[in-house]
Amino acid sequence: MRVAFVAEVTAQHEETGATRRLRRTAELLATRGYEVTIFCAQWWDGEHESFEQTDVTYRAVTTDPPRKTPSRRFALSLPGELRRMRPDVIHATAVPKHVLAAKTASKFARAPLVVDWYEVPPAGAGTASKSLRMAARAPDEVITPSETVKTRIRELGASSDDVRVIPNSIDVDAIHNAQVVDGADIVYSRRLDEDANLESLLLALAELRDRGWHAVVIGDGPTRKQYERQVADLRIEDRVEFTGAQPPEKRVPVFRGANVYVQTARKEAFPTDLLRALACGCAGVMEYHVESSAHELVEREERTFRTTSEQELTDALRSAADLPELTENDAFEKYGHRPVLEQYLDCYRDVRDSFGFF
């Protein structure tokens, strides 16, 4: 099977949840022997039109550096590039201009279009943007990482029959093989930005001064200094450690040694680190927010707590601390790379079977 990914911006340009998900999916498909090409803006040096990395071919649709506004030139050049490849499936990221261009290309290339809609569209986007509504309805199938995002895409006009949830995957073998780093009782990990909402956890920790705990905050970002000042103001700076950003191979050993993982972010398309921590045996404490899908991971699982207020969060931390400590939880094996990749392959097979040219 030949799979063509469409993403002007890739993880080599900018590391985001969406670009990491695309690269992970493409590389997993390539390791299974599928022919994978990512049509993108050029990110490599030199004048050659394509570049191969980890068995994935990257083909330059434009040589211009990506900007905040999607490139019109990229959209105009895309149909011809895709037609020359003649893919079996076109898999695009949810940039409206590019989705509509890929839809045109799918007709010429006689290949179904799948769109991976990772980010939650802004509330009210359905009435504010005609292009968003058109992009939600154009694909043969829409993939979302969570029910939270699926609901918003349906609000844009996509049929529920044409939207399926495929979660992010994690490397369960790496979790099994990772060392256990002791020292952290409570862990929080995320980019520290305006949606991080770390203050909820810090206020709860201040209420638990009478208990013995050490908390680790993994991540960096524009609000880090603000949170460090808050920790000092709450007089818990000797018990809260800020490590800065760390790669997964360093985060996982910390998760395996911790007892509780806390998720309080206001916005999260899919909480991959919460999933890793739960697979590492952490008890999960999640503060509910309407634009975060974190509650979906804890609704039906043991050793997890869903909270809606500061007092509930404090009480949940007390209860979670009393649970037996684990370093693995096999209940999350279903999120491994192999079973999640099978969900993508099922999607591709389904859209090919239902597409008019097959």
N, C-alpha and C positions, 0 to 999 in steps of 0.2 A: 504494500500500500504506500502511495506517495502522499505525504501530508504537507501542505503549504501553510505556514504560519504567517500572519500579517501583523506586524508590530513596528511602527516607525521607531519607537523608543524601546530598546532592549535593556537587559540587566547590565550590559557592558556600558551603556550610556548612563543609566541611573538605576540604583537598587531600590525597588519598591515592592510591595506585596504582589502587585500585578506582574511586574517584570520577572520577579523570582519564580512565580508560578508558571509563567510561560516557559522560561528556560528549563525548569525542572521537568515539565511535561515533555518538551521537545527532546531533552536528553534521555529521558526514560524510554520514549518511543524509539530513539536511535539505538539504544542498547538492545532492544528487542529485534533489531534488524530492519526497521522501517526506514524508508527514504524520507528524510526530514529536511525541509528548507525553510528558513525564516527570511521573509522579505522585509527589509528594514532600511533605515538610514545608515549609511556607512559609518562604522566606528573603528575600523582598522586602518593602519597606515598603508600607503601605496596606492597605485592606480588600478589594481585588479578589481574586477566587479564582484568577486565572491571570496569568502574566507571560510575555512573549515575549522571548527573547534568542538572537541568532544563528540566527534562523529556527526555533528550537525552542520549543514551548510548555511551560511549567512550570505544573502544576496542583496547588494545595494540597489535599492530603487531610486534613491537620491544620494548625493554626496554631501548635501547640506547638513550641518549639525541640527539636531532636533531643537525646536523652540517650544515655548509654552503653548502656542497656538499650533494645532496640527497643520502640516504642510499641504497646501493645495497641489503643489507639484507632485508630491508623493501620491495623492489620491488620483491624479490624472494619469500618472505613469503605471499605476498598479495593475489595471486590467490587462494591458499588453504583456507585462512581466508574468502574470499568472497564467495567461493563455499559452505562453511558450512552454511552461513547465508541464501543463496538462496534469494537474494533481487529481487524486481520487477524492480528497476532502480539503476544503479551505477552512482554516481555523484562525479567526481574527480576534484581536482585542477590541474592546468596546469604545472605539473612537468613532463617533457618528459619520464623519466624512469618509473614513476608511472602510467602515462597514458597508456604506452604500456603494462605494467603489468596488469592494470585494463582491457585493451582490451582483453588480454588472458583470464582473469577471467570471462569476460562477456560472452565468448563463452561457458565456462564450466558451469557457473551459469544460462545461458540462459536469460540474462538480458541486455537491451540496456545500452550503455555507453554515459553519458553526461559529458562534460568537461567545467568547468567554467574558462575561460581564462581572468583573471582580469588585470594583468599587461600588458603594451604595450611592445611587444618584441622589442629588439634593431633594429634600422634601418639596413637593410642588413643581418638580421639574417637568412633569407631564403636561402641565398647562403653560409652562414658560418656554419650552423648546420643542419646536416641530421636528427638528433633526433628531432629538433624543427619541421621540415617539416613533419616527420612521425607522431608526436603527434598532429599536426593540422589536419591531414587527417584521423586519426584512429577513432575518436569518431563517434557515430551515430548522435550526435548534439553537437555543440559548443555554449556556452553562453558567451556573452561579456557584459560589463556594458555600452558600448557606441559604437557609429558608428566609432569613432576613433580607438578603439581596433579592431573592426570587420574588418576594412579595412586592418589592418596589418596582421590579421590572414588569410584573403583571399590571401594576398601576399605570405604567407607561403604555399599556395596550397589548403586550405579548400574551398569547394564549397560554394557559396553564399547561396544556398538552405539549407545548413546544419549549418548555423550560424545565431543565433537570438540574438537580443539585449534585455537584461532585466536590467533595471537600479537598483541602490541601492534604498532601501526603507527608509522612515523616519517615525517617530512616530508622526503623525499629531495630535493625541489626546493630547500628551504631549505638543505640541506647543500651542494648544488651551487653555490648563490648566495652562501654565506657567505664572509666574509673568512677569511684564514689568520692567526691570531695566534701568532707564534713565542714561544718562551721556556720552554715546558714540555717536558721530555723524557718524563716519566712523569706520568700523570694518574689520580687516583682521584676518583670523585664519587658521593655518596650522603648521605642523612640520617645524621648521626653519633649513633647510638643504641646500645643494647646488642647489636644484631645486626651492627653495621658491621664489626667485626673488622679495623679499620685497623691494629691492632698487628702483624698478620702482615706487612703491607707495610713498616711502619716498621723492623721487625727485619731484614727482607731488605735494605732500603736501607742500614742501618748496616753490613751485611757488604760493601757495595759502595763504601765510602768512597774506595777507591783509584781509582775510575772517575769520570769527569766526568758529572754528571747534575744536573738541577733538577726537583724533583717539585712538583706542584700538587694540593692537596686541595680539592675544591669541595663545599661542604655545611656544614650547621650542625646543632646538636642538643645533647642533654644531656651527651654524652661529649666534646665538642670540647676543653674545657679539659684533660681527662685526656690526650688525645692530644697536645695542645700541650706538656704537661709531659713526656710520654714523648719527644717530639722533642728537647727540651732535655736530658733525661737522656742520650740517645744521642749528643748533641753533633752533631746534623745540622740544627739549627734554621736555619742560614744557607742551607740547600739545600732546605728544605721550606716551601712557601708555603700558608697557609690563606686562602682567599678568601671563605669564608662561602657561603651559599646564592646561587645564580645562576639566572636563567631559561634555558630551552633556547637562546634566541637568543644568549646570551652564552657558554654552555658549548660550543656547536658550533664556533665559531671556534678555541677553545682545543684541542678535539679534533683539528681539522684541522692544527693546527701541532705537535701532539705526535707522538711516535713510538710510545709504549706506553701502553695503558690497562690498569689492574689492577682486577680484581673479586675481593674476598676476603670479602664479606658472608656471614654464616652462613645468612641467610634472605632469599630473593628470589623472589617469584612469577614475575616476568619482569624481567630486567635491561635496561630500556629504554635507559639511558645506555650500557651496554656495546654494545648494538646500534648506537646512534648513533655511538659511537666507532669501531666496526669499519667502519661505512659511510663514516666520515671517513678511512679508511686506516690507523688505528692497528693495530699488532700487539696482540693480546689475550692477557693472562695471567690465568688464572682458577684460583682455589683451590677445590677441590671441597668442597661441603658437602651433606648429604643433603636439607636443606630449601631449597636454592637450585637454580634451574633454569638457572643460568648455563652449566653444562657443555653444555647442549643447543645453544647457539649456536656452540660452538667444536669440537664433536666432528668435524664433517666439513669444516671450513674451514681453508684455509692461513693462515699468519701468526698462528696461535693456539697457546697452550700451556695444558695442563691439569695442575695440580699438586695434590699431596696432602700435602706436608710443607714445612717452612720451607726446607730445603735445595733442594728441587725448585723452590720459588718463586724463590729467589736465582739458581739456574742458569737458569731461564726468563727472568728479567730480563736476564741477560747475553746470552742467545741472541737475545732479541727486540730488544735495542738494536743488534744487528749487521744487522738486516734493512733493506732499502731503505726510505726514507721515502716515504709516499704521502699525498695529501690527499683521495682518494676511493677507494672500492672498490665497483664495480658489482655484485659478487656479492650485495649486500644490497638491491638494487632491489626484490626480491620482498616486502620488508617495507614498501613504500611505502603511503600511505593508500589509493590506488585498488585495488591487488590484495588488500589485507587486507579492505577493505570488500566486495569481491566474495565473499569467504569468508563473511561475515555474511549476505549476500543469498542465497547458495546454501543456507545453513542455514535461513533463513526459508522459502525455497521448498520445501525438503525436508520440513520439519515441516508445512507447510500441505498438501502433497500427501498426506502420510501421515495427517493428522488426519481423524477420522471425519466431520466436517461438510463437507469439501471434496470 
